[in-house]
Amino acid sequence: MSTEVTKEIPIKENIAIAAFMGKTVYPIKGTKEFKKWKGEACDYHWFDLKYHEDWNQLMLVGKKIYDWLQEQMKNRPAHTATHGDLLEVDIHCAIKEYDIKKTHKAIYNFITWYNTAKQG
């Protein structure tokens, strides 16, 4: 059982998670997002995002994913699954291992799938 948190901050992943949660993040200077930014106020700076080390923040994301999938199930035939359902299993397994790094990665993988599916 690993509870060690990596010392590297997964900036891209945390920003994607924040966006999924409906939060805005000030763009990082020197990025293409910074060049497009018009100076509007945002909810967070990237360094304030602690999804990679704070179970409380991360579990709110997991709950939102779970609730969204439950809502989607109401519109699907019985006994069917999507790739998102399988990715949620990865989240549950990582949580059961008490491994925040794996949980963070599994949640990011779900959000990547969700964003792709939403566009398609």
MOPAC internal coordinates of N, CA, C and O (Angstrom, degrees):
PM7 1SCF
backbone

  N    0.0000 0     0.00 0     0.00 0    0    0    0
  C    1.4450 1     0.00 0     0.00 0    1    0    0
  C    1.5171 1   108.14 1     0.00 0    2    1    0
  O    1.2310 1   121.09 1   -59.33 1    3    2    1
  N    1.3282 1   115.52 1   120.67 1    3    2    1
  C    1.4577 1   120.50 1  -177.49 1    5    3    2
  C    1.5183 1   110.48 1  -108.53 1    6    5    3
  O    1.2310 1   120.48 1   -53.21 1    7    6    5
  N    1.3248 1   116.69 1   126.79 1    7    6    5
  C    1.4619 1   120.34 1   176.25 1    9    7    6
  C    1.5184 1   109.99 1  -119.17 1   10    9    7
  O    1.2310 1   120.53 1  -174.68 1   11   10    9
  N    1.3137 1   116.60 1     5.32 1   11   10    9
  C    1.4624 1   120.09 1  -179.46 1   13   11   10
  C    1.5274 1   110.53 1   -71.04 1   14   13   11
  O    1.2310 1   120.93 1   -43.56 1   15   14   13
  N    1.3093 1   115.82 1   136.44 1   15   14   13
  C    1.4618 1   121.83 1   178.87 1   17   15   14
  C    1.5186 1   108.48 1  -101.83 1   18   17   15
  O    1.2310 1   120.96 1   -44.51 1   19   18   17
  N    1.3159 1   115.76 1   135.49 1   19   18   17
  C    1.4506 1   119.79 1   178.76 1   21   19   18
  C    1.5219 1   110.35 1   -63.15 1   22   21   19
  O    1.2310 1   120.39 1   -31.79 1   23   22   21
  N    1.3050 1   116.86 1   148.21 1   23   22   21
  C    1.4628 1   121.41 1   179.40 1   25   23   22
  C    1.5264 1   111.29 1   -79.90 1   26   25   23
  O    1.2310 1   120.36 1   161.39 1   27   26   25
  N    1.3181 1   116.91 1   -18.61 1   27   26   25
  C    1.4574 1   120.09 1   177.70 1   29   27   26
  C    1.5277 1   108.94 1   -79.99 1   30   29   27
  O    1.2310 1   120.86 1   -42.57 1   31   30   29
  N    1.3064 1   115.97 1   137.43 1   31   30   29
  C    1.4637 1   120.25 1   179.96 1   33   31   30
  C    1.5319 1   108.44 1   -92.24 1   34   33   31
  O    1.2310 1   120.36 1   -59.42 1   35   34   33
  N    1.3275 1   116.91 1   120.58 1   35   34   33
  C    1.4739 1   120.52 1   179.10 1   37   35   34
  C    1.5360 1   110.47 1   -79.93 1   38   37   35
  O    1.2310 1   121.06 1   -99.77 1   39   38   37
  N    1.3062 1   115.57 1    80.23 1   39   38   37
  C    1.4602 1   121.92 1  -172.69 1   41   39   38
  C    1.5289 1   111.71 1   -60.36 1   42   41   39
  O    1.2310 1   120.55 1   127.33 1   43   42   41
  N    1.3212 1   116.56 1   -52.67 1   43   42   41
  C    1.4731 1   120.85 1  -177.32 1   45   43   42
  C    1.5299 1   110.62 1   -57.85 1   46   45   43
  O    1.2310 1   120.34 1   135.72 1   47   46   45
  N    1.3104 1   116.96 1   -44.28 1   47   46   45
  C    1.4481 1   121.54 1  -178.80 1   49   47   46
  C    1.5279 1   111.22 1   -65.62 1   50   49   47
  O    1.2310 1   120.45 1   135.41 1   51   50   49
  N    1.3405 1   116.75 1   -44.59 1   51   50   49
  C    1.4599 1   120.00 1   179.83 1   53   51   50
  C    1.5260 1   111.97 1   -63.89 1   54   53   51
  O    1.2310 1   120.33 1   142.42 1   55   54   53
  N    1.3173 1   116.98 1   -37.58 1   55   54   53
  C    1.4690 1   120.39 1   178.11 1   57   55   54
  C    1.5292 1   110.17 1   -66.23 1   58   57   55
  O    1.2310 1   120.11 1   139.33 1   59   58   57
  N    1.3350 1   117.40 1   -40.67 1   59   58   57
  C    1.4678 1   120.72 1   177.78 1   61   59   58
  C    1.5274 1   110.76 1   -63.67 1   62   61   59
  O    1.2310 1   120.39 1   139.44 1   63   62   61
  N    1.3289 1   116.85 1   -40.56 1   63   62   61
  C    1.4571 1   120.99 1   178.74 1   65   63   62
  C    1.5274 1   109.82 1   -65.00 1   66   65   63
  O    1.2310 1   120.21 1   135.71 1   67   66   65
  N    1.3250 1   117.20 1   -44.29 1   67   66   65
  C    1.4649 1   120.96 1   178.82 1   69   67   66
  C    1.5278 1   110.54 1   -59.45 1   70   69   67
  O    1.2310 1   120.34 1   137.36 1   71   70   69
  N    1.3283 1   116.96 1   -42.64 1   71   70   69
  C    1.4722 1   120.83 1   179.02 1   73   71   70
  C    1.5306 1   110.38 1   -62.52 1   74   73   71
  O    1.2310 1   120.39 1   137.62 1   75   74   73
  N    1.3203 1   116.87 1   -42.38 1   75   74   73
  C    1.4701 1   121.43 1   177.25 1   77   75   74
  C    1.5235 1   110.59 1   -58.61 1   78   77   75
  O    1.2310 1   120.89 1   144.54 1   79   78   77
  N    1.3217 1   115.89 1   -35.46 1   79   78   77
  C    1.4615 1   121.46 1  -179.61 1   81   79   78
  C    1.5343 1   111.69 1   -82.46 1   82   81   79
  O    1.2310 1   120.25 1  -177.62 1   83   82   81
  N    1.3299 1   117.13 1     2.38 1   83   82   81
  C    1.4535 1   121.05 1   177.71 1   85   83   82
  C    1.5201 1   114.07 1    83.20 1   86   85   83
  O    1.2310 1   120.37 1  -164.00 1   87   86   85
  N    1.3163 1   116.90 1    16.00 1   87   86   85
  C    1.4624 1   121.75 1   179.96 1   89   87   86
  C    1.5241 1   110.11 1   -98.79 1   90   89   87
  O    1.2310 1   120.94 1   -29.55 1   91   90   89
  N    1.3150 1   115.81 1   150.45 1   91   90   89
  C    1.4600 1   120.58 1   175.37 1   93   91   90
  C    1.5238 1   108.80 1  -107.02 1   94   93   91
  O    1.2310 1   121.29 1   -30.87 1   95   94   93
  N    1.3189 1   115.13 1   149.13 1   95   94   93
  C    1.4622 1   121.58 1  -176.84 1   97   95   94
  C    1.5232 1   108.27 1  -127.73 1   98   97   95
  O    1.2310 1   121.02 1   -46.44 1   99   98   97
  N    1.3380 1   115.66 1   133.56 1   99   98   97
  C    1.4630 1   118.78 1   176.16 1  101   99   98
  C    1.5232 1   108.60 1   -58.84 1  102  101   99
  O    1.2310 1   119.81 1   -45.94 1  103  102  101
  N    1.3286 1   117.98 1   134.06 1  103  102  101
  C    1.4682 1   120.35 1  -179.27 1  105  103  102
  C    1.5264 1   111.35 1   -68.92 1  106  105  103
  O    1.2310 1   121.41 1   -27.60 1  107  106  105
  N    1.3102 1   114.90 1   152.40 1  107  106  105
  C    1.4636 1   121.67 1  -179.97 1  109  107  106
  C    1.5252 1   108.92 1   -81.50 1  110  109  107
  O    1.2310 1   121.20 1   -49.48 1  111  110  109
  N    1.3183 1   115.31 1   130.52 1  111  110  109
  C    1.4682 1   121.34 1  -178.58 1  113  111  110
  C    1.5276 1   110.17 1   -55.42 1  114  113  111
  O    1.2310 1   121.28 1   -44.84 1  115  114  113
  N    1.3378 1   115.16 1   135.16 1  115  114  113
  C    1.4579 1   120.88 1   178.93 1  117  115  114
  C    1.5230 1   114.17 1    93.34 1  118  117  115
  O    1.2310 1   119.61 1   173.84 1  119  118  117
  N    1.3390 1   118.35 1    -6.16 1  119  118  117
  C    1.4597 1   120.75 1   179.10 1  121  119  118
  C    1.5291 1   110.28 1   -93.45 1  122  121  119
  O    1.2310 1   120.88 1   -14.46 1  123  122  121
  N    1.3256 1   115.92 1   165.54 1  123  122  121
  C    1.4698 1   119.37 1   178.34 1  125  123  122
  C    1.5227 1   110.38 1   -65.02 1  126  125  123
  O    1.2310 1   120.14 1   148.64 1  127  126  125
  N    1.3461 1   117.34 1   -31.36 1  127  126  125
  C    1.4606 1   120.21 1   176.70 1  129  127  126
  C    1.5235 1   110.80 1   -64.59 1  130  129  127
  O    1.2310 1   120.57 1   142.66 1  131  130  129
  N    1.3325 1   116.52 1   -37.34 1  131  130  129
  C    1.4655 1   121.04 1   179.41 1  133  131  130
  C    1.5272 1   110.38 1   -65.08 1  134  133  131
  O    1.2310 1   120.90 1   140.75 1  135  134  133
  N    1.3399 1   115.89 1   -39.25 1  135  134  133
  C    1.4681 1   120.37 1  -179.69 1  137  135  134
  C    1.5302 1   111.16 1   -65.85 1  138  137  135
  O    1.2310 1   119.99 1   148.28 1  139  138  137
  N    1.3451 1   117.63 1   -31.72 1  139  138  137
  C    1.4672 1   121.78 1  -179.89 1  141  139  138
  C    1.5302 1   112.25 1   -83.99 1  142  141  139
  O    1.2310 1   120.74 1   162.23 1  143  142  141
  N    1.3144 1   116.19 1   -17.77 1  143  142  141
  C    1.4648 1   121.39 1  -173.45 1  145  143  142
  C    1.5199 1   110.71 1   -65.69 1  146  145  143
  O    1.2310 1   120.76 1   -43.73 1  147  146  145
  N    1.3122 1   116.15 1   136.27 1  147  146  145
  C    1.4587 1   121.63 1  -177.45 1  149  147  146
  C    1.5298 1   112.65 1  -104.57 1  150  149  147
  O    1.2310 1   120.01 1  -165.21 1  151  150  149
  N    1.3262 1   117.58 1    14.79 1  151  150  149
  C    1.4558 1   121.71 1   175.74 1  153  151  150
  C    1.5122 1   115.13 1    86.69 1  154  153  151
  O    1.2310 1   120.25 1  -170.99 1  155  154  153
  N    1.3413 1   117.13 1     9.01 1  155  154  153
  C    1.4546 1   118.97 1  -179.88 1  157  155  154
  C    1.5361 1   110.77 1   -68.93 1  158  157  155
  O    1.2310 1   121.32 1   -26.25 1  159  158  157
  N    1.3090 1   115.08 1   153.75 1  159  158  157
  C    1.4606 1   120.65 1  -179.80 1  161  159  158
  C    1.5235 1   110.66 1   -69.38 1  162  161  159
  O    1.2310 1   120.67 1   -33.21 1  163  162  161
  N    1.3081 1   116.33 1   146.79 1  163  162  161
  C    1.4600 1   122.93 1   178.99 1  165  163  162
  C    1.5278 1   109.01 1  -125.84 1  166  165  163
  O    1.2310 1   120.98 1   -11.75 1  167  166  165
  N    1.3273 1   115.72 1   168.25 1  167  166  165
  C    1.4623 1   120.82 1  -178.80 1  169  167  166
  C    1.5305 1   112.94 1   -77.60 1  170  169  167
  O    1.2310 1   120.24 1   142.97 1  171  170  169
  N    1.3426 1   117.15 1   -37.03 1  171  170  169
  C    1.4602 1   121.18 1  -172.27 1  173  171  170
  C    1.5247 1   111.90 1  -142.02 1  174  173  171
  O    1.2310 1   121.44 1   -20.89 1  175  174  173
  N    1.3205 1   114.84 1   159.11 1  175  174  173
  C    1.4636 1   122.17 1   163.21 1  177  175  174
  C    1.5240 1   105.60 1   -94.35 1  178  177  175
  O    1.2310 1   119.77 1   -27.92 1  179  178  177
  N    1.3187 1   118.05 1   152.08 1  179  178  177
  C    1.4640 1   121.08 1  -176.41 1  181  179  178
  C    1.5258 1   111.58 1   -56.24 1  182  181  179
  O    1.2310 1   120.14 1   146.44 1  183  182  181
  N    1.3323 1   117.34 1   -33.56 1  183  182  181
  C    1.4635 1   119.65 1  -176.21 1  185  183  182
  C    1.5315 1   112.47 1   -77.01 1  186  185  183
  O    1.2310 1   120.00 1   171.54 1  187  186  185
  N    1.3299 1   117.61 1    -8.46 1  187  186  185
  C    1.4665 1   121.14 1   175.61 1  189  187  186
  C    1.5292 1   112.20 1   -85.38 1  190  189  187
  O    1.2310 1   120.10 1   165.57 1  191  190  189
  N    1.3219 1   117.42 1   -14.43 1  191  190  189
  C    1.4569 1   121.67 1  -177.48 1  193  191  190
  C    1.5211 1   109.51 1   -78.99 1  194  193  191
  O    1.2310 1   120.68 1   -56.94 1  195  194  193
  N    1.3123 1   116.30 1   123.06 1  195  194  193
  C    1.4687 1   121.53 1  -174.63 1  197  195  194
  C    1.5300 1   112.48 1  -121.47 1  198  197  195
  O    1.2310 1   120.56 1  -154.92 1  199  198  197
  N    1.3243 1   116.53 1    25.08 1  199  198  197
  C    1.4651 1   119.45 1  -177.95 1  201  199  198
  C    1.5284 1   111.90 1   -56.67 1  202  201  199
  O    1.2310 1   120.11 1   149.53 1  203  202  201
  N    1.3042 1   117.39 1   -30.47 1  203  202  201
  C    1.4573 1   121.86 1  -176.75 1  205  203  202
  C    1.5275 1   113.14 1   -77.17 1  206  205  203
  O    1.2310 1   119.67 1   170.51 1  207  206  205
  N    1.3470 1   118.23 1    -9.49 1  207  206  205
  C    1.4613 1   119.80 1  -177.24 1  209  207  206
  C    1.5262 1   114.23 1  -138.85 1  210  209  207
  O    1.2310 1   120.01 1  -179.48 1  211  210  209
  N    1.3199 1   117.59 1     0.52 1  211  210  209
  C    1.4572 1   121.19 1  -176.85 1  213  211  210
  C    1.5262 1   109.79 1  -121.43 1  214  213  211
  O    1.2310 1   120.84 1   -75.04 1  215  214  213
  N    1.3385 1   116.00 1   104.96 1  215  214  213
  C    1.4563 1   120.41 1  -179.64 1  217  215  214
  C    1.5181 1   111.66 1   -57.40 1  218  217  215
  O    1.2310 1   119.79 1   143.51 1  219  218  217
  N    1.3255 1   118.01 1   -36.49 1  219  218  217
  C    1.4671 1   120.54 1  -178.64 1  221  219  218
  C    1.5226 1   111.00 1   -60.79 1  222  221  219
  O    1.2310 1   119.95 1   133.94 1  223  222  221
  N    1.3346 1   117.71 1   -46.06 1  223  222  221
  C    1.4630 1   120.67 1   178.09 1  225  223  222
  C    1.5233 1   110.87 1   -65.81 1  226  225  223
  O    1.2310 1   120.63 1   136.57 1  227  226  225
  N    1.3325 1   116.41 1   -43.43 1  227  226  225
  C    1.4638 1   120.99 1  -175.01 1  229  227  226
  C    1.5273 1   111.97 1   -67.90 1  230  229  227
  O    1.2310 1   119.93 1   143.15 1  231  230  229
  N    1.3289 1   117.74 1   -36.85 1  231  230  229
  C    1.4614 1   120.17 1  -178.89 1  233  231  230
  C    1.5267 1   111.94 1   -68.21 1  234  233  231
  O    1.2310 1   120.19 1   150.51 1  235  234  233
  N    1.3243 1   117.24 1   -29.49 1  235  234  233
  C    1.4728 1   119.29 1   174.36 1  237  235  234
  C    1.5247 1   110.57 1   -62.94 1  238  237  235
  O    1.2310 1   120.47 1   143.93 1  239  238  237
  N    1.3233 1   116.70 1   -36.07 1  239  238  237
  C    1.4694 1   121.18 1   178.20 1  241  239  238
  C    1.5258 1   109.53 1   -69.76 1  242  241  239
  O    1.2310 1   120.67 1   134.85 1  243  242  241
  N    1.3365 1   116.32 1   -45.15 1  243  242  241
  C    1.4623 1   120.40 1   177.96 1  245  243  242
  C    1.5181 1   111.69 1   -58.33 1  246  245  243
  O    1.2310 1   120.23 1   139.76 1  247  246  245
  N    1.3148 1   117.16 1   -40.24 1  247  246  245
  C    1.4637 1   121.97 1   178.68 1  249  247  246
  C    1.5278 1   110.86 1   -65.37 1  250  249  247
  O    1.2310 1   120.41 1   139.22 1  251  250  249
  N    1.3258 1   116.82 1   -40.78 1  251  250  249
  C    1.4644 1   119.76 1   178.12 1  253  251  250
  C    1.5330 1   110.45 1   -63.53 1  254  253  251
  O    1.2310 1   120.39 1   138.32 1  255  254  253
  N    1.3196 1   116.87 1   -41.68 1  255  254  253
  C    1.4690 1   120.91 1   177.59 1  257  255  254
  C    1.5284 1   109.92 1   -61.59 1  258  257  255
  O    1.2310 1   120.74 1   131.83 1  259  258  257
  N    1.3290 1   116.20 1   -48.17 1  259  258  257
  C    1.4609 1   120.92 1   179.76 1  261  259  258
  C    1.5307 1   110.79 1   -58.06 1  262  261  259
  O    1.2310 1   120.33 1   131.70 1  263  262  261
  N    1.3301 1   116.98 1   -48.30 1  263  262  261
  C    1.4694 1   121.16 1  -179.66 1  265  263  262
  C    1.5294 1   111.49 1   -61.35 1  266  265  263
  O    1.2310 1   120.37 1   138.55 1  267  266  265
  N    1.3244 1   116.89 1   -41.45 1  267  266  265
  C    1.4663 1   120.67 1   179.61 1  269  267  266
  C    1.5307 1   110.27 1   -63.12 1  270  269  267
  O    1.2310 1   120.46 1   135.40 1  271  270  269
  N    1.3348 1   116.72 1   -44.60 1  271  270  269
  C    1.4627 1   119.79 1   180.00 1  273  271  270
  C    1.5277 1   111.33 1   -65.30 1  274  273  271
  O    1.2310 1   120.15 1   141.80 1  275  274  273
  N    1.3228 1   117.31 1   -38.20 1  275  274  273
  C    1.4692 1   120.49 1   177.36 1  277  275  274
  C    1.5241 1   110.74 1   -61.73 1  278  277  275
  O    1.2310 1   120.74 1   138.90 1  279  278  277
  N    1.3065 1   116.19 1   -41.10 1  279  278  277
  C    1.4666 1   120.89 1   178.32 1  281  279  278
  C    1.5355 1   110.49 1   -64.96 1  282  281  279
  O    1.2310 1   120.32 1   139.97 1  283  282  281
  N    1.3236 1   117.00 1   -40.03 1  283  282  281
  C    1.4663 1   121.22 1   179.59 1  285  283  282
  C    1.5282 1   111.26 1   -65.25 1  286  285  283
  O    1.2310 1   120.58 1   146.19 1  287  286  285
  N    1.3315 1   116.49 1   -33.81 1  287  286  285
  C    1.4714 1   120.41 1  -179.29 1  289  287  286
  C    1.5242 1   111.87 1   -61.36 1  290  289  287
  O    1.2310 1   120.37 1   151.35 1  291  290  289
  N    1.3147 1   116.90 1   -28.65 1  291  290  289
  C    1.4647 1   120.41 1  -179.94 1  293  291  290
  C    1.5193 1   111.50 1   -64.71 1  294  293  291
  O    1.2310 1   119.90 1   157.67 1  295  294  293
  N    1.3272 1   117.80 1   -22.33 1  295  294  293
  C    1.4604 1   122.68 1  -176.23 1  297  295  294
  C    1.5198 1   113.13 1  -104.18 1  298  297  295
  O    1.2310 1   120.33 1  -172.18 1  299  298  297
  N    1.3386 1   116.98 1     7.82 1  299  298  297
  C    1.4672 1   120.60 1  -178.52 1  301  299  298
  C    1.5204 1   110.30 1  -114.87 1  302  301  299
  O    1.2310 1   121.08 1   -25.04 1  303  302  301
  N    1.3332 1   115.55 1   154.96 1  303  302  301
  C    1.4669 1   118.15 1   174.30 1  305  303  302
  C    1.5329 1   110.29 1   -62.08 1  306  305  303
  O    1.2310 1   121.10 1   -26.69 1  307  306  305
  N    1.3068 1   115.51 1   153.31 1  307  306  305
  C    1.4659 1   120.55 1   178.92 1  309  307  306
  C    1.5235 1   111.02 1   -59.40 1  310  309  307
  O    1.2310 1   121.14 1   -31.96 1  311  310  309
  N    1.3087 1   115.42 1   148.04 1  311  310  309
  C    1.4658 1   123.30 1   175.26 1  313  311  310
  C    1.5271 1   113.56 1    62.45 1  314  313  311
  O    1.2310 1   120.51 1  -145.13 1  315  314  313
  N    1.3122 1   116.63 1    34.87 1  315  314  313
  C    1.4587 1   120.51 1   175.11 1  317  315  314
  C    1.5255 1   108.45 1  -118.05 1  318  317  315
  O    1.2310 1   121.16 1   -22.17 1  319  318  317
  N    1.3114 1   115.40 1   157.83 1  319  318  317
  C    1.4659 1   120.64 1   179.47 1  321  319  318
  C    1.5253 1   108.71 1  -140.35 1  322  321  319
  O    1.2310 1   121.59 1   -23.95 1  323  322  321
  N    1.3170 1   114.56 1   156.05 1  323  322  321
  C    1.4547 1   120.41 1   175.23 1  325  323  322
  C    1.5244 1   108.06 1  -114.87 1  326  325  323
  O    1.2310 1   121.09 1    -7.43 1  327  326  325
  N    1.2955 1   115.53 1   172.57 1  327  326  325
  C    1.4585 1   120.01 1   175.13 1  329  327  326
  C    1.5325 1   110.14 1   -60.53 1  330  329  327
  O    1.2310 1   120.73 1   146.46 1  331  330  329
  N    1.3226 1   116.21 1   -33.54 1  331  330  329
  C    1.4600 1   120.54 1   177.31 1  333  331  330
  C    1.5196 1   112.42 1   -61.05 1  334  333  331
  O    1.2310 1   120.55 1   142.22 1  335  334  333
  N    1.3291 1   116.55 1   -37.78 1  335  334  333
  C    1.4685 1   120.09 1   177.18 1  337  335  334
  C    1.5231 1   110.70 1   -62.85 1  338  337  335
  O    1.2310 1   120.85 1   139.14 1  339  338  337
  N    1.3151 1   115.99 1   -40.86 1  339  338  337
  C    1.4671 1   119.96 1   178.96 1  341  339  338
  C    1.5290 1   110.95 1   -66.51 1  342  341  339
  O    1.2310 1   120.66 1   141.51 1  343  342  341
  N    1.3214 1   116.34 1   -38.49 1  343  342  341
  C    1.4618 1   119.31 1   177.81 1  345  343  342
  C    1.5248 1   111.10 1   -66.39 1  346  345  343
  O    1.2310 1   120.40 1   147.66 1  347  346  345
  N    1.3314 1   116.83 1   -32.34 1  347  346  345
  C    1.4604 1   119.66 1   176.88 1  349  347  346
  C    1.5298 1   110.46 1   -65.96 1  350  349  347
  O    1.2310 1   119.84 1   146.15 1  351  350  349
  N    1.3168 1   117.91 1   -33.85 1  351  350  349
  C    1.4623 1   121.29 1   176.15 1  353  351  350
  C    1.5389 1   109.38 1   -60.23 1  354  353  351
  O    1.2310 1   120.44 1   139.12 1  355  354  353
  N    1.3222 1   116.77 1   -40.88 1  355  354  353
  C    1.4708 1   120.34 1   176.59 1  357  355  354
  C    1.5227 1   110.98 1   -59.86 1  358  357  355
  O    1.2310 1   120.66 1   140.76 1  359  358  357
  N    1.3225 1   116.33 1   -39.24 1  359  358  357
  C    1.4715 1   120.40 1   178.57 1  361  359  358
  C    1.5228 1   109.54 1   -63.37 1  362  361  359
  O    1.2310 1   120.45 1   131.89 1  363  362  361
  N    1.3243 1   116.74 1   -48.11 1  363  362  361
  C    1.4664 1   120.23 1  -179.43 1  365  363  362
  C    1.5256 1   111.79 1   -60.84 1  366  365  363
  O    1.2310 1   120.25 1   137.92 1  367  366  365
  N    1.3173 1   117.13 1   -42.08 1  367  366  365
  C    1.4666 1   120.32 1   179.46 1  369  367  366
  C    1.5276 1   110.96 1   -62.52 1  370  369  367
  O    1.2310 1   120.44 1   136.93 1  371  370  369
  N    1.3254 1   116.76 1   -43.07 1  371  370  369
  C    1.4716 1   120.48 1   179.79 1  373  371  370
  C    1.5240 1   110.86 1   -64.59 1  374  373  371
  O    1.2310 1   120.43 1   141.23 1  375  374  373
  N    1.3336 1   116.78 1   -38.77 1  375  374  373
  C    1.4649 1   120.13 1   177.89 1  377  375  374
  C    1.5239 1   109.92 1   -64.66 1  378  377  375
  O    1.2310 1   120.29 1   136.55 1  379  378  377
  N    1.3239 1   117.05 1   -43.45 1  379  378  377
  C    1.4743 1   120.38 1   179.81 1  381  379  378
  C    1.5178 1   112.08 1   -63.03 1  382  381  379
  O    1.2310 1   120.17 1   155.04 1  383  382  381
  N    1.3202 1   117.29 1   -24.96 1  383  382  381
  C    1.4634 1   121.28 1   176.64 1  385  383  382
  C    1.5304 1   111.42 1   -84.73 1  386  385  383
  O    1.2310 1   120.35 1   176.77 1  387  386  385
  N    1.3224 1   116.94 1    -3.23 1  387  386  385
  C    1.4749 1   122.60 1  -176.93 1  389  387  386
  C    1.5243 1   111.03 1    55.55 1  390  389  387
  O    1.2310 1   121.27 1  -139.91 1  391  390  389
  N    1.3200 1   115.18 1    40.09 1  391  390  389
  C    1.4649 1   121.08 1  -177.10 1  393  391  390
  C    1.5252 1   108.61 1  -113.83 1  394  393  391
  O    1.2310 1   120.80 1   -79.04 1  395  394  393
  N    1.3207 1   116.08 1   100.96 1  395  394  393
  C    1.4626 1   120.32 1  -175.19 1  397  395  394
  C    1.5291 1   111.76 1   -66.80 1  398  397  395
  O    1.2310 1   120.49 1   146.18 1  399  398  397
  N    1.3257 1   116.67 1   -33.82 1  399  398  397
  C    1.4637 1   119.84 1   179.59 1  401  399  398
  C    1.5331 1   110.61 1   -64.60 1  402  401  399
  O    1.2310 1   120.27 1   134.77 1  403  402  401
  N    1.3285 1   117.08 1   -45.23 1  403  402  401
  C    1.4706 1   121.21 1   177.83 1  405  403  402
  C    1.5280 1   110.88 1   -66.20 1  406  405  403
  O    1.2310 1   120.63 1   140.65 1  407  406  405
  N    1.3301 1   116.40 1   -39.35 1  407  406  405
  C    1.4566 1   120.44 1   179.97 1  409  407  406
  C    1.5196 1   110.17 1   -64.31 1  410  409  407
  O    1.2310 1   120.68 1   135.52 1  411  410  409
  N    1.3131 1   116.31 1   -44.48 1  411  410  409
  C    1.4657 1   121.86 1   178.49 1  413  411  410
  C    1.5296 1   109.91 1   -58.76 1  414  413  411
  O    1.2310 1   120.78 1   134.07 1  415  414  413
  N    1.3183 1   116.11 1   -45.93 1  415  414  413
  C    1.4712 1   120.45 1  -179.60 1  417  415  414
  C    1.5273 1   110.88 1   -64.93 1  418  417  415
  O    1.2310 1   119.92 1   138.17 1  419  418  417
  N    1.3241 1   117.76 1   -41.83 1  419  418  417
  C    1.4641 1   121.30 1  -179.85 1  421  419  418
  C    1.5318 1   110.59 1   -64.76 1  422  421  419
  O    1.2310 1   120.58 1   140.18 1  423  422  421
  N    1.3191 1   116.50 1   -39.82 1  423  422  421
  C    1.4656 1   120.38 1   177.74 1  425  423  422
  C    1.5266 1   110.01 1   -66.07 1  426  425  423
  O    1.2310 1   120.24 1   137.09 1  427  426  425
  N    1.3184 1   117.15 1   -42.91 1  427  426  425
  C    1.4674 1   120.03 1   177.60 1  429  427  426
  C    1.5338 1   110.36 1   -61.61 1  430  429  427
  O    1.2310 1   119.98 1   138.02 1  431  430  429
  N    1.3316 1   117.64 1   -41.98 1  431  430  429
  C    1.4645 1   120.84 1   178.35 1  433  431  430
  C    1.5286 1   110.88 1   -61.12 1  434  433  431
  O    1.2310 1   120.31 1   139.00 1  435  434  433
  N    1.3326 1   117.01 1   -41.00 1  435  434  433
  C    1.4627 1   119.64 1   177.18 1  437  435  434
  C    1.5245 1   110.27 1   -62.17 1  438  437  435
  O    1.2310 1   120.32 1   133.84 1  439  438  437
  N    1.3280 1   116.99 1   -46.16 1  439  438  437
  C    1.4686 1   120.89 1  -177.62 1  441  439  438
  C    1.5278 1   110.74 1   -63.50 1  442  441  439
  O    1.2310 1   120.21 1   142.33 1  443  442  441
  N    1.3172 1   117.21 1   -37.67 1  443  442  441
  C    1.4675 1   120.72 1   175.72 1  445  443  442
  C    1.5171 1   110.11 1   -60.89 1  446  445  443
  O    1.2310 1   120.34 1   133.70 1  447  446  445
  N    1.3324 1   116.96 1   -46.30 1  447  446  445
  C    1.4689 1   121.53 1   176.92 1  449  447  446
  C    1.5237 1   109.91 1   -61.57 1  450  449  447
  O    1.2310 1   120.06 1   133.11 1  451  450  449
  N    1.3196 1   117.50 1   -46.89 1  451  450  449
  C    1.4622 1   123.02 1  -178.06 1  453  451  450
  C    1.5335 1   110.66 1   -57.94 1  454  453  451
  O    1.2310 1   120.48 1   133.74 1  455  454  453
  N    1.3204 1   116.69 1   -46.26 1  455  454  453
  C    1.4642 1   120.18 1  -179.65 1  457  455  454
  C    1.5246 1   111.46 1   -64.31 1  458  457  455
  O    1.2310 1   120.28 1   141.40 1  459  458  457
  N    1.3266 1   117.08 1   -38.60 1  459  458  457
  C    1.4661 1   121.51 1   178.48 1  461  459  458
  C    1.5219 1   110.46 1   -67.97 1  462  461  459
  O    1.2310 1   120.48 1   135.34 1  463  462  461
  N    1.3366 1   116.69 1   -44.66 1  463  462  461
  C    1.4619 1   121.24 1  -179.67 1  465  463  462
  C    1.5220 1   111.42 1   -65.25 1  466  465  463
  O    1.2310 1   120.53 1   143.76 1  467  466  465
  N    1.3154 1   116.58 1   -36.24 1  467  466  465
  C    1.4620 1   121.92 1  -179.36 1  469  467  466
  C    1.5368 1   110.65 1   -65.64 1  470  469  467
  O    1.2310 1   120.71 1   146.20 1  471  470  469
  N    1.3294 1   116.24 1   -33.80 1  471  470  469
  C    1.4673 1   120.99 1  -179.59 1  473  471  470
  C    1.5189 1   111.83 1   -77.08 1  474  473  471
  O    1.2310 1   120.60 1   150.94 1  475  474  473
  N    1.3308 1   116.46 1   -29.06 1  475  474  473
  C    1.4621 1   121.44 1  -173.80 1  477  475  474
  C    1.4310 1   113.67 1   -87.51 1  478  477  475
  O    1.2310 1   120.10 1   180.00 1  479  478  477

